[in-house]
Amino acid sequence: MQDRFNHILTGFLEKLRGTHNVKLACTLCAAAAAIIKKYGMAALDLHHAALMKQILKIGREKAACQLSLDDGEGGAVMHRNHAAEAGEAEETLEEAIAGTSGGAAGGGGEDEDNADHDELVVEATEVVVAAAHAMRGAFVIYLPAVMRAWRHNLAPSRPTADHQMVIGLWGDLAQALGADFGASIEFVLPTVLVAAATDNRDTRRNALFALGCMVEAAPAVCAPHLHDILSAMHAALVLPRERHADNALIDNAAAAVARAIMAAPDAVPLAVALPPLLARLPLATDREEDATIMRCIMPLLQAAHPDLMRLLPQVAAFLGYSLRPGNRTPRSAIDTYVYPAVHAFMLSAPADAKDAFVAAVGALPEAQRDAIVALATA
Protein backbone atom coordinates (compact mmCIF):
# COMPACT_ATOMS: atom_id res chain seq x y z
CA MET A 1 0.00 0.00 0.00
CA GLN A 2 2.81 2.41 0.84
CA ASP A 3 4.41 1.83 -2.54
CA ARG A 4 1.09 2.69 -4.15
CA PHE A 5 0.85 5.94 -2.21
CA ASN A 6 4.40 6.81 -3.19
CA HIS A 7 3.66 6.21 -6.86
CA ILE A 8 0.41 8.21 -6.83
CA LEU A 9 1.70 11.19 -4.86
CA THR A 10 5.00 11.36 -6.72
CA GLY A 11 3.08 11.64 -9.98
CA PHE A 12 0.64 14.09 -8.45
CA LEU A 13 3.43 16.37 -7.26
CA GLU A 14 5.21 16.31 -10.60
CA LYS A 15 2.03 17.38 -12.38
CA LEU A 16 1.14 20.04 -9.80
CA ARG A 17 4.64 21.48 -9.88
CA GLY A 18 4.75 21.82 -13.65
CA THR A 19 1.20 22.44 -14.84
CA HIS A 20 0.13 25.84 -16.19
CA ASN A 21 -3.50 24.70 -16.31
CA VAL A 22 -5.50 25.98 -13.34
CA LYS A 23 -8.34 23.48 -13.81
CA LEU A 24 -5.88 20.58 -13.75
CA ALA A 25 -4.29 22.00 -10.60
CA CYS A 26 -7.76 22.19 -9.00
CA THR A 27 -8.40 18.55 -9.87
CA LEU A 28 -5.03 17.50 -8.47
CA CYS A 29 -5.63 19.34 -5.20
CA ALA A 30 -9.11 17.89 -4.83
CA ALA A 31 -7.71 14.40 -5.41
CA ALA A 32 -4.93 14.95 -2.88
CA ALA A 33 -7.38 16.15 -0.23
CA ALA A 34 -9.61 13.13 -0.83
CA ILE A 35 -6.68 10.70 -0.53
CA ILE A 36 -5.43 12.32 2.67
CA LYS A 37 -8.91 12.35 4.24
CA LYS A 38 -9.34 8.65 3.50
CA TYR A 39 -5.88 7.32 4.33
CA GLY A 40 -4.48 9.90 6.74
CA MET A 41 -0.82 10.00 7.63
CA ALA A 42 -0.13 6.80 5.70
CA ALA A 43 -0.58 8.79 2.49
CA LEU A 44 1.55 11.70 3.67
CA ASP A 45 4.38 9.98 5.45
CA LEU A 46 7.05 10.56 2.79
CA HIS A 47 5.46 13.42 0.91
CA HIS A 48 4.13 16.07 3.28
CA ALA A 49 7.16 18.36 2.84
CA ALA A 50 6.98 18.35 -0.96
CA LEU A 51 3.20 18.63 -0.89
CA MET A 52 3.14 21.58 1.49
CA LYS A 53 5.82 23.34 -0.56
CA GLN A 54 3.46 23.35 -3.56
CA ILE A 55 0.36 24.16 -1.51
CA LEU A 56 2.08 27.13 0.11
CA LYS A 57 2.91 28.47 -3.35
CA ILE A 58 -0.77 28.27 -4.27
CA GLY A 59 -1.71 30.04 -1.05
CA ARG A 60 0.69 32.85 -1.91
CA GLU A 61 -0.50 32.82 -5.54
CA LYS A 62 2.98 31.89 -6.75
CA ALA A 63 2.32 28.48 -8.31
CA ALA A 64 3.24 28.02 -11.98
CA CYS A 65 -0.40 28.00 -13.05
CA GLN A 66 -1.03 31.25 -11.16
CA LEU A 67 1.91 33.00 -12.78
CA SER A 68 0.82 32.10 -16.31
CA LEU A 69 -2.21 31.72 -18.51
CA ASP A 70 -2.99 28.56 -20.47
CA ASP A 71 -2.76 29.44 -24.17
CA GLY A 72 -5.46 26.92 -25.05
CA GLU A 73 -3.03 24.67 -26.94
CA GLY A 74 -1.30 22.99 -24.05
CA GLY A 75 1.27 25.77 -23.66
CA ALA A 76 1.46 28.78 -21.41
CA VAL A 77 2.28 32.45 -21.57
CA MET A 78 3.41 34.63 -18.70
CA HIS A 79 1.00 37.31 -17.59
CA ARG A 80 1.20 40.57 -15.68
CA ASN A 81 4.60 41.09 -14.08
CA HIS A 82 5.29 37.47 -13.23
CA ALA A 83 7.87 36.52 -15.84
CA ALA A 84 10.68 37.62 -13.56
CA GLU A 85 9.22 35.54 -10.73
CA ALA A 86 9.30 32.21 -12.56
CA GLY A 87 12.61 31.32 -10.96
CA GLU A 88 10.81 30.85 -7.67
CA ALA A 89 9.55 27.50 -8.92
CA GLU A 90 12.74 25.93 -7.62
CA GLU A 91 12.77 27.53 -4.18
CA THR A 92 13.55 25.31 -1.23
CA LEU A 93 10.97 24.16 1.29
CA GLU A 94 12.66 26.32 3.91
CA GLU A 95 12.16 29.37 1.68
CA ALA A 96 8.53 28.41 1.12
CA ILE A 97 7.93 28.11 4.85
CA ALA A 98 9.82 31.30 5.62
CA GLY A 99 8.01 33.16 2.85
CA THR A 100 11.25 34.78 1.73
CA SER A 101 10.05 35.16 -1.85
CA GLY A 102 7.51 37.80 -0.91
CA GLY A 103 3.77 38.19 -0.47
CA ALA A 104 0.89 37.28 -2.66
CA ALA A 105 0.61 38.27 -6.30
CA GLY A 106 -0.62 41.80 -6.80
CA GLY A 107 -3.98 42.97 -5.49
CA GLY A 108 -6.30 43.47 -8.40
CA GLY A 109 -6.27 42.43 -12.02
CA GLU A 110 -8.28 40.00 -14.04
CA ASP A 111 -7.04 36.84 -12.33
CA GLU A 112 -8.50 37.78 -8.96
CA ASP A 113 -11.92 37.71 -10.58
CA ASN A 114 -11.27 34.44 -12.35
CA ALA A 115 -13.40 31.65 -10.91
CA ASP A 116 -10.82 29.00 -11.73
CA HIS A 117 -8.12 30.76 -9.73
CA ASP A 118 -10.53 31.24 -6.82
CA GLU A 119 -11.42 27.56 -6.93
CA LEU A 120 -7.75 26.59 -6.87
CA VAL A 121 -7.12 28.44 -3.61
CA VAL A 122 -10.24 26.85 -2.12
CA GLU A 123 -9.05 23.38 -3.13
CA ALA A 124 -5.59 24.11 -1.75
CA THR A 125 -7.24 25.16 1.51
CA GLU A 126 -8.94 21.76 1.65
CA VAL A 127 -5.55 20.11 1.29
CA VAL A 128 -4.20 22.18 4.19
CA VAL A 129 -7.12 21.14 6.41
CA ALA A 130 -6.84 17.48 5.44
CA ALA A 131 -3.08 17.50 6.10
CA ALA A 132 -3.59 19.16 9.49
CA HIS A 133 -6.12 16.53 10.53
CA ALA A 134 -3.81 13.74 9.35
CA MET A 135 -0.57 15.10 10.81
CA ARG A 136 -1.96 16.61 14.03
CA GLY A 137 0.89 18.06 16.10
CA ALA A 138 3.45 17.39 13.39
CA PHE A 139 1.69 19.93 11.19
CA VAL A 140 2.76 22.77 13.49
CA ILE A 141 5.99 23.23 11.51
CA TYR A 142 3.85 24.48 8.61
CA LEU A 143 1.38 26.56 10.62
CA PRO A 144 3.24 29.92 10.54
CA ALA A 145 3.75 29.60 6.79
CA VAL A 146 0.09 28.79 6.21
CA MET A 147 -0.98 31.78 8.30
CA ARG A 148 1.26 34.07 6.25
CA ALA A 149 0.35 32.56 2.90
CA TRP A 150 -3.40 32.95 3.39
CA ARG A 151 -3.55 36.22 5.34
CA HIS A 152 -3.57 38.48 2.25
CA ASN A 153 -7.07 37.15 1.56
CA LEU A 154 -8.29 39.22 4.52
CA ALA A 155 -7.43 42.52 2.85
CA PRO A 156 -10.44 44.85 2.49
CA SER A 157 -9.99 44.78 -1.27
CA ARG A 158 -10.52 41.00 -1.39
CA PRO A 159 -13.97 39.49 -1.98
CA THR A 160 -16.03 38.59 1.07
CA ALA A 161 -15.75 34.92 0.10
CA ASP A 162 -11.98 35.15 0.63
CA HIS A 163 -12.50 36.50 4.14
CA GLN A 164 -14.89 33.65 4.89
CA MET A 165 -12.41 31.11 3.56
CA VAL A 166 -9.58 32.28 5.82
CA ILE A 167 -11.72 32.49 8.95
CA GLY A 168 -13.14 29.04 8.23
CA LEU A 169 -9.59 27.77 7.73
CA TRP A 170 -8.60 29.06 11.16
CA GLY A 171 -11.52 27.21 12.71
CA ASP A 172 -10.62 24.01 10.88
CA LEU A 173 -7.00 24.28 11.97
CA ALA A 174 -7.99 24.88 15.60
CA GLN A 175 -10.24 21.82 15.43
CA ALA A 176 -7.51 19.69 13.83
CA LEU A 177 -4.56 20.80 15.94
CA GLY A 178 -6.17 21.38 19.32
CA ALA A 179 -3.79 22.88 21.86
CA ASP A 180 -1.08 23.13 19.20
CA PHE A 181 -3.10 25.95 17.61
CA GLY A 182 -3.02 27.90 20.87
CA ALA A 183 0.00 30.00 19.98
CA SER A 184 -1.85 31.38 16.95
CA ILE A 185 -5.01 32.38 18.79
CA GLU A 186 -3.81 35.77 20.03
CA PHE A 187 -2.93 36.61 16.43
CA VAL A 188 -6.26 35.63 14.86
CA LEU A 189 -8.79 36.25 17.65
CA PRO A 190 -9.30 40.01 17.13
CA THR A 191 -10.13 39.44 13.46
CA VAL A 192 -12.49 36.58 14.27
CA LEU A 193 -14.34 38.64 16.88
CA VAL A 194 -14.86 41.43 14.35
CA ALA A 195 -16.12 38.89 11.82
CA ALA A 196 -18.49 37.44 14.43
CA ALA A 197 -20.24 40.81 14.64
CA THR A 198 -20.53 41.52 10.92
CA ASP A 199 -23.84 41.75 9.09
CA ASN A 200 -22.78 39.13 6.55
CA ARG A 201 -24.37 35.89 7.70
CA ASP A 202 -21.83 33.55 6.09
CA THR A 203 -18.83 35.43 7.45
CA ARG A 204 -20.42 35.51 10.88
CA ARG A 205 -21.22 31.78 10.72
CA ASN A 206 -17.60 30.89 9.96
CA ALA A 207 -16.41 33.18 12.73
CA LEU A 208 -18.65 31.49 15.29
CA PHE A 209 -17.39 28.09 14.20
CA ALA A 210 -13.83 29.34 14.61
CA LEU A 211 -14.54 30.80 18.05
CA GLY A 212 -16.03 27.55 19.30
CA CYS A 213 -13.12 25.51 17.97
CA MET A 214 -10.53 27.88 19.43
CA VAL A 215 -12.10 27.81 22.90
CA GLU A 216 -12.27 24.03 22.75
CA ALA A 217 -8.67 23.80 21.50
CA ALA A 218 -7.06 26.16 24.00
CA PRO A 219 -9.41 27.29 26.78
CA ALA A 220 -6.59 28.74 28.88
CA VAL A 221 -5.42 30.96 26.02
CA CYS A 222 -8.98 32.11 25.37
CA ALA A 223 -9.83 32.64 29.04
CA PRO A 224 -8.91 36.37 29.14
CA HIS A 225 -11.18 36.94 26.14
CA LEU A 226 -14.01 34.63 27.18
CA HIS A 227 -16.48 37.43 27.94
CA ASP A 228 -16.15 38.86 24.44
CA ILE A 229 -16.28 35.39 22.89
CA LEU A 230 -19.42 34.36 24.78
CA SER A 231 -21.07 37.70 24.02
CA ALA A 232 -20.51 37.14 20.29
CA MET A 233 -21.96 33.65 20.54
CA HIS A 234 -24.98 34.78 22.55
CA ALA A 235 -25.77 37.64 20.17
CA ALA A 236 -26.05 35.18 17.28
CA LEU A 237 -27.86 32.54 19.31
CA VAL A 238 -30.82 34.83 20.04
CA LEU A 239 -31.29 36.07 16.46
CA PRO A 240 -34.70 35.44 14.89
CA ARG A 241 -34.85 32.77 12.18
CA GLU A 242 -35.96 35.05 9.36
CA ARG A 243 -33.95 33.62 6.45
CA HIS A 244 -32.39 30.29 5.54
CA ALA A 245 -28.96 31.79 6.20
CA ASP A 246 -30.08 32.52 9.76
CA ASN A 247 -30.55 28.79 10.40
CA ALA A 248 -26.93 27.91 9.63
CA LEU A 249 -25.70 30.91 11.62
CA ILE A 250 -27.75 30.02 14.68
CA ASP A 251 -26.74 26.35 14.44
CA ASN A 252 -23.07 27.37 14.48
CA ALA A 253 -23.70 29.66 17.44
CA ALA A 254 -25.33 26.78 19.33
CA ALA A 255 -22.44 24.44 18.57
CA ALA A 256 -19.95 27.15 19.58
CA VAL A 257 -21.68 27.65 22.94
CA ALA A 258 -21.67 23.88 23.47
CA ARG A 259 -17.93 23.74 22.79
CA ALA A 260 -17.31 26.61 25.20
CA ILE A 261 -19.31 24.87 27.93
CA MET A 262 -17.33 21.65 27.49
CA ALA A 263 -13.97 23.41 27.36
CA ALA A 264 -14.48 25.84 30.24
CA PRO A 265 -17.43 24.62 32.34
CA ASP A 266 -16.38 26.62 35.39
CA ALA A 267 -16.00 29.84 33.41
CA VAL A 268 -19.25 29.70 31.43
CA PRO A 269 -22.33 30.75 33.43
CA LEU A 270 -24.60 27.79 32.67
CA ALA A 271 -27.68 29.47 34.09
CA VAL A 272 -27.25 32.09 31.36
CA ALA A 273 -25.86 29.93 28.55
CA LEU A 274 -28.14 26.89 28.69
CA PRO A 275 -31.62 28.43 28.23
CA PRO A 276 -30.93 30.08 24.84
CA LEU A 277 -28.93 27.05 23.73
CA LEU A 278 -31.74 24.59 24.45
CA ALA A 279 -34.27 27.01 22.97
CA ARG A 280 -32.46 26.65 19.60
CA LEU A 281 -32.63 22.86 19.55
CA PRO A 282 -33.02 20.84 17.46
CA LEU A 283 -30.53 22.27 15.00
CA ALA A 284 -32.17 23.36 11.78
CA THR A 285 -29.58 22.56 9.13
CA ASP A 286 -26.18 21.51 10.49
CA ARG A 287 -26.99 18.00 11.66
CA GLU A 288 -23.30 17.14 11.85
CA GLU A 289 -23.21 19.25 15.00
CA ASP A 290 -25.86 17.13 16.74
CA ALA A 291 -23.04 15.08 18.25
CA THR A 292 -21.42 18.27 19.59
CA ILE A 293 -24.66 19.26 21.32
CA MET A 294 -25.12 15.78 22.78
CA ARG A 295 -21.51 15.69 23.93
CA CYS A 296 -22.22 18.90 25.87
CA ILE A 297 -25.73 18.27 27.24
CA MET A 298 -25.64 14.58 28.13
CA PRO A 299 -22.92 14.77 30.81
CA LEU A 300 -24.91 17.56 32.47
CA LEU A 301 -28.00 15.34 32.43
CA GLN A 302 -26.06 12.38 33.80
CA ALA A 303 -24.78 14.57 36.64
CA ALA A 304 -28.26 16.03 37.24
CA HIS A 305 -26.72 19.49 37.02
CA PRO A 306 -29.06 21.96 38.76
CA ASP A 307 -29.02 24.46 35.90
CA LEU A 308 -30.07 21.74 33.45
CA MET A 309 -32.70 20.29 35.79
CA ARG A 310 -34.64 23.55 35.39
CA LEU A 311 -34.81 22.86 31.65
CA LEU A 312 -35.90 19.22 31.56
CA PRO A 313 -38.87 19.84 29.22
CA GLN A 314 -36.46 21.28 26.63
CA VAL A 315 -34.01 18.41 27.20
CA ALA A 316 -36.77 15.86 26.71
CA ALA A 317 -37.98 17.61 23.56
CA PHE A 318 -34.46 17.57 22.11
CA LEU A 319 -34.02 13.89 22.93
CA GLY A 320 -37.41 13.00 21.53
CA TYR A 321 -36.67 14.76 18.27
CA SER A 322 -33.19 13.20 18.02
CA LEU A 323 -34.41 9.67 18.75
CA ARG A 324 -37.64 9.64 16.78
CA PRO A 325 -37.90 7.13 13.91
CA GLY A 326 -36.47 8.42 10.65
CA ASN A 327 -34.29 11.07 12.26
CA ARG A 328 -30.80 11.56 10.84
CA THR A 329 -28.96 11.77 14.15
CA PRO A 330 -25.87 9.55 13.86
CA ARG A 331 -26.37 6.28 15.71
CA SER A 332 -22.83 6.56 17.03
CA ALA A 333 -23.72 9.80 18.82
CA ILE A 334 -26.77 8.18 20.42
CA ASP A 335 -24.81 5.12 21.55
CA THR A 336 -21.85 7.15 22.81
CA TYR A 337 -23.56 10.06 24.54
CA VAL A 338 -27.32 9.62 24.93
CA TYR A 339 -27.73 5.97 25.95
CA PRO A 340 -25.26 5.95 28.87
CA ALA A 341 -26.37 9.37 30.12
CA VAL A 342 -30.09 8.55 30.19
CA HIS A 343 -29.47 5.20 31.89
CA ALA A 344 -27.18 6.72 34.50
CA PHE A 345 -29.64 9.54 35.14
CA MET A 346 -32.56 7.16 35.67
CA LEU A 347 -30.48 5.05 38.04
CA SER A 348 -28.85 7.69 40.21
CA ALA A 349 -30.58 11.08 39.84
CA PRO A 350 -32.61 12.45 42.77
CA ALA A 351 -36.20 11.24 42.79
CA ASP A 352 -37.67 14.68 42.11
CA ALA A 353 -35.41 15.13 39.06
CA LYS A 354 -36.41 11.71 37.70
CA ASP A 355 -40.08 12.49 38.24
CA ALA A 356 -39.71 15.81 36.43
CA PHE A 357 -37.94 14.10 33.50
CA VAL A 358 -40.61 11.38 33.27
CA ALA A 359 -43.31 14.04 33.26
CA ALA A 360 -41.50 15.98 30.52
CA VAL A 361 -41.17 12.82 28.41
CA GLY A 362 -44.83 12.00 28.94
CA ALA A 363 -45.85 15.35 27.47
CA LEU A 364 -44.13 14.64 24.15
CA PRO A 365 -45.82 13.38 20.99
CA GLU A 366 -46.27 9.62 21.04
CA ALA A 367 -43.48 8.71 18.61
CA GLN A 368 -40.93 10.81 20.47
CA ARG A 369 -42.09 9.60 23.87
CA ASP A 370 -41.89 5.98 22.80
CA ALA A 371 -38.38 6.47 21.40
CA ILE A 372 -37.08 7.79 24.73
CA VAL A 373 -38.85 5.07 26.71
CA ALA A 374 -37.40 2.40 24.44
CA LEU A 375 -33.92 3.81 24.93
CA ALA A 376 -34.29 4.13 28.70
CA THR A 377 -35.56 0.56 29.12
CA ALA A 378 -33.20 -1.12 26.64
C-alpha positions in Angstrom: 0.0 0.0 0.0 2.8 2.4 0.8 4.4 1.8 -2.5 1.1 2.7 -4.2 0.8 5.9 -2.2 4.4 6.8 -3.2 3.7 6.2 -6.9 0.4 8.2 -6.8 1.7 11.2 -4.9 5.0 11.4 -6.7 3.1 11.6 -10.0 0.6 14.1 -8.5 3.4 16.4 -7.3 5.2 16.3 -10.6 2.0 17.4 -12.4 1.1 20.0 -9.8 4.6 21.5 -9.9 4.7 21.8 -13.7 1.2 22.4 -14.8 0.1 25.8 -16.2 -3.5 24.7 -16.3 -5.5 26.0 -13.3 -8.3 23.5 -13.8 -5.9 20.6 -13.7 -4.3 22.0 -10.6 -7.8 22.2 -9.0 -8.4 18.5 -9.9 -5.0 17.5 -8.5 -5.6 19.3 -5.2 -9.1 17.9 -4.8 -7.7 14.4 -5.4 -4.9 15.0 -2.9 -7.4 16.1 -0.2 -9.6 13.1 -0.8 -6.7 10.7 -0.5 -5.4 12.3 2.7 -8.9 12.4 4.2 -9.3 8.7 3.5 -5.9 7.3 4.3 -4.5 9.9 6.7 -0.8 10.0 7.6 -0.1 6.8 5.7 -0.6 8.8 2.5 1.5 11.7 3.7 4.4 10.0 5.4 7.1 10.6 2.8 5.5 13.4 0.9 4.1 16.1 3.3 7.2 18.4 2.8 7.0 18.3 -1.0 3.2 18.6 -0.9 3.1 21.6 1.5 5.8 23.3 -0.6 3.5 23.4 -3.6 0.4 24.2 -1.5 2.1 27.1 0.1 2.9 28.5 -3.3 -0.8 28.3 -4.3 -1.7 30.0 -1.1 0.7 32.9 -1.9 -0.5 32.8 -5.5 3.0 31.9 -6.7 2.3 28.5 -8.3 3.2 28.0 -12.0 -0.4 28.0 -13.1 -1.0 31.2 -11.2 1.9 33.0 -12.8 0.8 32.1 -16.3 -2.2 31.7 -18.5 -3.0 28.6 -20.5 -2.8 29.4 -24.2 -5.5 26.9 -25.1 -3.0 24.7 -26.9 -1.3 23.0 -24.1 1.3 25.8 -23.7 1.5 28.8 -21.4 2.3 32.4 -21.6 3.4 34.6 -18.7 1.0 37.3 -17.6 1.2 40.6 -15.7 4.6 41.1 -14.1 5.3 37.5 -13.2 7.9 36.5 -15.8 10.7 37.6 -13.6 9.2 35.5 -10.7 9.3 32.2 -12.6 12.6 31.3 -11.0 10.8 30.8 -7.7 9.5 27.5 -8.9 12.7 25.9 -7.6 12.8 27.5 -4.2 13.5 25.3 -1.2 11.0 24.2 1.3 12.7 26.3 3.9 12.2 29.4 1.7 8.5 28.4 1.1 7.9 28.1 4.9 9.8 31.3 5.6 8.0 33.2 2.8 11.3 34.8 1.7 10.1 35.2 -1.8 7.5 37.8 -0.9 3.8 38.2 -0.5 0.9 37.3 -2.7 0.6 38.3 -6.3 -0.6 41.8 -6.8 -4.0 43.0 -5.5 -6.3 43.5 -8.4 -6.3 42.4 -12.0 -8.3 40.0 -14.0 -7.0 36.8 -12.3 -8.5 37.8 -9.0 -11.9 37.7 -10.6 -11.3 34.4 -12.4 -13.4 31.7 -10.9 -10.8 29.0 -11.7 -8.1 30.8 -9.7 -10.5 31.2 -6.8 -11.4 27.6 -6.9 -7.7 26.6 -6.9 -7.1 28.4 -3.6 -10.2 26.9 -2.1 -9.0 23.4 -3.1 -5.6 24.1 -1.8 -7.2 25.2 1.5 -8.9 21.8 1.7 -5.5 20.1 1.3 -4.2 22.2 4.2 -7.1 21.1 6.4 -6.8 17.5 5.4 -3.1 17.5 6.1 -3.6 19.2 9.5 -6.1 16.5 10.5 -3.8 13.7 9.3 -0.6 15.1 10.8 -2.0 16.6 14.0 0.9 18.1 16.1 3.5 17.4 13.4 1.7 19.9 11.2 2.8 22.8 13.5 6.0 23.2 11.5 3.8 24.5 8.6 1.4 26.6 10.6 3.2 29.9 10.5 3.8 29.6 6.8 0.1 28.8 6.2 -1.0 31.8 8.3 1.3 34.1 6.3 0.3 32.6 2.9 -3.4 33.0 3.4 -3.5 36.2 5.3 -3.6 38.5 2.3 -7.1 37.1 1.6 -8.3 39.2 4.5 -7.4 42.5 2.9 -10.4 44.8 2.5 -10.0 44.8 -1.3 -10.5 41.0 -1.4 -14.0 39.5 -2.0 -16.0 38.6 1.1 -15.7 34.9 0.1 -12.0 35.2 0.6 -12.5 36.5 4.1 -14.9 33.6 4.9 -12.4 31.1 3.6 -9.6 32.3 5.8 -11.7 32.5 9.0 -13.1 29.0 8.2 -9.6 27.8 7.7 -8.6 29.1 11.2 -11.5 27.2 12.7 -10.6 24.0 10.9 -7.0 24.3 12.0 -8.0 24.9 15.6 -10.2 21.8 15.4 -7.5 19.7 13.8 -4.6 20.8 15.9 -6.2 21.4 19.3 -3.8 22.9 21.9 -1.1 23.1 19.2 -3.1 25.9 17.6 -3.0 27.9 20.9 0.0 30.0 20.0 -1.8 31.4 17.0 -5.0 32.4 18.8 -3.8 35.8 20.0 -2.9 36.6 16.4 -6.3 35.6 14.9 -8.8 36.2 17.6 -9.3 40.0 17.1 -10.1 39.4 13.5 -12.5 36.6 14.3 -14.3 38.6 16.9 -14.9 41.4 14.3 -16.1 38.9 11.8 -18.5 37.4 14.4 -20.2 40.8 14.6 -20.5 41.5 10.9 -23.8 41.7 9.1 -22.8 39.1 6.6 -24.4 35.9 7.7 -21.8 33.5 6.1 -18.8 35.4 7.5 -20.4 35.5 10.9 -21.2 31.8 10.7 -17.6 30.9 10.0 -16.4 33.2 12.7 -18.6 31.5 15.3 -17.4 28.1 14.2 -13.8 29.3 14.6 -14.5 30.8 18.1 -16.0 27.5 19.3 -13.1 25.5 18.0 -10.5 27.9 19.4 -12.1 27.8 22.9 -12.3 24.0 22.8 -8.7 23.8 21.5 -7.1 26.2 24.0 -9.4 27.3 26.8 -6.6 28.7 28.9 -5.4 31.0 26.0 -9.0 32.1 25.4 -9.8 32.6 29.0 -8.9 36.4 29.1 -11.2 36.9 26.1 -14.0 34.6 27.2 -16.5 37.4 27.9 -16.2 38.9 24.4 -16.3 35.4 22.9 -19.4 34.4 24.8 -21.1 37.7 24.0 -20.5 37.1 20.3 -22.0 33.6 20.5 -25.0 34.8 22.6 -25.8 37.6 20.2 -26.1 35.2 17.3 -27.9 32.5 19.3 -30.8 34.8 20.0 -31.3 36.1 16.5 -34.7 35.4 14.9 -34.8 32.8 12.2 -36.0 35.0 9.4 -34.0 33.6 6.5 -32.4 30.3 5.5 -29.0 31.8 6.2 -30.1 32.5 9.8 -30.5 28.8 10.4 -26.9 27.9 9.6 -25.7 30.9 11.6 -27.8 30.0 14.7 -26.7 26.4 14.4 -23.1 27.4 14.5 -23.7 29.7 17.4 -25.3 26.8 19.3 -22.4 24.4 18.6 -20.0 27.1 19.6 -21.7 27.6 22.9 -21.7 23.9 23.5 -17.9 23.7 22.8 -17.3 26.6 25.2 -19.3 24.9 27.9 -17.3 21.7 27.5 -14.0 23.4 27.4 -14.5 25.8 30.2 -17.4 24.6 32.3 -16.4 26.6 35.4 -16.0 29.8 33.4 -19.2 29.7 31.4 -22.3 30.8 33.4 -24.6 27.8 32.7 -27.7 29.5 34.1 -27.2 32.1 31.4 -25.9 29.9 28.6 -28.1 26.9 28.7 -31.6 28.4 28.2 -30.9 30.1 24.8 -28.9 27.1 23.7 -31.7 24.6 24.5 -34.3 27.0 23.0 -32.5 26.7 19.6 -32.6 22.9 19.5 -33.0 20.8 17.5 -30.5 22.3 15.0 -32.2 23.4 11.8 -29.6 22.6 9.1 -26.2 21.5 10.5 -27.0 18.0 11.7 -23.3 17.1 11.9 -23.2 19.3 15.0 -25.9 17.1 16.7 -23.0 15.1 18.3 -21.4 18.3 19.6 -24.7 19.3 21.3 -25.1 15.8 22.8 -21.5 15.7 23.9 -22.2 18.9 25.9 -25.7 18.3 27.2 -25.6 14.6 28.1 -22.9 14.8 30.8 -24.9 17.6 32.5 -28.0 15.3 32.4 -26.1 12.4 33.8 -24.8 14.6 36.6 -28.3 16.0 37.2 -26.7 19.5 37.0 -29.1 22.0 38.8 -29.0 24.5 35.9 -30.1 21.7 33.4 -32.7 20.3 35.8 -34.6 23.6 35.4 -34.8 22.9 31.6 -35.9 19.2 31.6 -38.9 19.8 29.2 -36.5 21.3 26.6 -34.0 18.4 27.2 -36.8 15.9 26.7 -38.0 17.6 23.6 -34.5 17.6 22.1 -34.0 13.9 22.9 -37.4 13.0 21.5 -36.7 14.8 18.3 -33.2 13.2 18.0 -34.4 9.7 18.8 -37.6 9.6 16.8 -37.9 7.1 13.9 -36.5 8.4 10.7 -34.3 11.1 12.3 -30.8 11.6 10.8 -29.0 11.8 14.2 -25.9 9.5 13.9 -26.4 6.3 15.7 -22.8 6.6 17.0 -23.7 9.8 18.8 -26.8 8.2 20.4 -24.8 5.1 21.5 -21.9 7.1 22.8 -23.6 10.1 24.5 -27.3 9.6 24.9 -27.7 6.0 26.0 -25.3 5.9 28.9 -26.4 9.4 30.1 -30.1 8.6 30.2 -29.5 5.2 31.9 -27.2 6.7 34.5 -29.6 9.5 35.1 -32.6 7.2 35.7 -30.5 5.1 38.0 -28.8 7.7 40.2 -30.6 11.1 39.8 -32.6 12.5 42.8 -36.2 11.2 42.8 -37.7 14.7 42.1 -35.4 15.1 39.1 -36.4 11.7 37.7 -40.1 12.5 38.2 -39.7 15.8 36.4 -37.9 14.1 33.5 -40.6 11.4 33.3 -43.3 14.0 33.3 -41.5 16.0 30.5 -41.2 12.8 28.4 -44.8 12.0 28.9 -45.9 15.3 27.5 -44.1 14.6 24.2 -45.8 13.4 21.0 -46.3 9.6 21.0 -43.5 8.7 18.6 -40.9 10.8 20.5 -42.1 9.6 23.9 -41.9 6.0 22.8 -38.4 6.5 21.4 -37.1 7.8 24.7 -38.8 5.1 26.7 -37.4 2.4 24.4 -33.9 3.8 24.9 -34.3 4.1 28.7 -35.6 0.6 29.1 -33.2 -1.1 26.6 
